[in-house]
Amino acid sequence: MEEWTFICPTKIYFKNDGLKDIGNIIKDNNYSKIFLIYGKDSFIKSGNYNTVTTSLKENKIEFKEASGVGANPDISFVREVSKTVKEYNPDLILACGGGSVIDAAKSIAHAYYYDKDPLDFNKKIAIPTKSLPLGVVLTLSASGSEMSNSCVISDRENNFKGGFNHYTNYPTFALLDPTLTYSVSPFQTACGLVDILSHSFERYFCTSQKFELSDYLALSVIKQIIELSPTVMNNPNDYEARRTMMLCGSFSHNGWTGFGKTTKMHCHGIEHTLSGHHPEIAHGEGLRFLLAEFIKVNYDLLKDKIAKFGKFVFDENDPSMVYNRLEKYFSTLPLRHSMRECGISESEENELLLRLKLN
């Protein structure tokens, strides 16, 4: 029998119109001096910045801030902001945004107690021992970083992108309010759908026992994402669709869909190579190029699991049709169909796709 340990300590506050209560949430968790991190102009233009800072002031929460986190967050931002955070000495970091903002905040939280380069953790040449507490206000459903032990950071100067898993990456708490995702663009919504699906897809296709509860949890997330996709894409303000997408995002990457299994995110590792060299490619779009191809190249090895996947998700009895069914789903999303459409050379594309083959 294998041995394993499971930890998922993040406290979830699911509150509609909950942004105005963030100061009270922070105070109830016994924090009084925070460092606020967010993305770019959209957080201010949406009015969310004003709502957050008003709530902080009303609850007498002292704060300092930094903005400008972009997609595929770069270590240069982390290094620069970490200097300010160490000088300010907060008792909590508050990340307001999606996965990029949250992961940048995680890296900064680790850097607070680390005298060397925080990229060492992503390069797996060091292991964190302590981290500043992290709170999250989630504004984009995709990465699941609000409830995961993962932190992914890029080093664009050296074409590096890598993640590491550790219990210190878990946020202390996360505020989930589906209405905050209404303004997310169709492209980013589509990227989020693929990312959420992929977290359970990759866990499902890892080695399973004969009776594996988490396989059905993973398949349920995948099926739910595919079913809600037309609604969330065609009616972005549909509360029920946004709510379920948000819950799927957290559930898909908090460990439950791989609970009891030894898992490895094979496609994610290849996508990190892709967007590490081409940071203009969004993570979710990069995964879109890989997931159906993974089924194609590993069909003989994974035929039984592919058959179960097809029956449960698509009610498809012919496992040889699963690739087509999954590719057809991806084609309904406003994403490019292949790496070649992104300007990637044929040789580079082929090299990455060859890595999908399991030994």
Sequence and secondary structure as in RCSB ss.txt:
>XXXX:A:sequence
MEEWTFICPTKIYFKNDGLKDIGNIIKDNNYSKIFLIYGKDSFIKSGNYNTVTTSLKENKIEFKEASGVGANPDI
SFVREVSKTVKEYNPDLILACGGGSVIDAAKSIAHAYYYDKDPLDFNKKIAIPTKSLPLGVVLTLSASGSEMSNS
CVISDRENNFKGGFNHYTNYPTFALLDPTLTYSVSPFQTACGLVDILSHSFERYFCTSQKFELSDYLALSVIKQI
IELSPTVMNNPNDYEARRTMMLCGSFSHNGWTGFGKTTKMHCHGIEHTLSGHHPEIAHGEGLRFLLAEFIKVNYD
LLKDKIAKFGKFVFDENDPSMVYNRLEKYFSTLPLRHSMRECGISESEENELLLRLKLN
>XXXX:A:secstr
          EEEE TTGGGGHHHHHHHTT  EEEEEE SHHHHHTSHHHHHHHHHHHTT EEEEE    SS BH
HHHHHHHHHHHHH  SEEEEEESHHHHHHHHHHHHHTT SS THHHHTTS        EEEEE S SS GGG SE
EEEEEGGGTEEEEEE GGGS SEEEE GGGGTT  HHHHHHHHHHHHHHHHHHHTS   SS HHHHHHHHHHHHH
HHHHHHHHH TT HHHHHHHHHHHHHHTSSGGGTTS    HHHHHHHHHHHH TTS HHHHHHTTHHHHHHHTTT
TTHHHHHHHHHHHH  S GGGHHHHHHHHHHTSSS SSGGGGT  HHHHHHHHHTT   
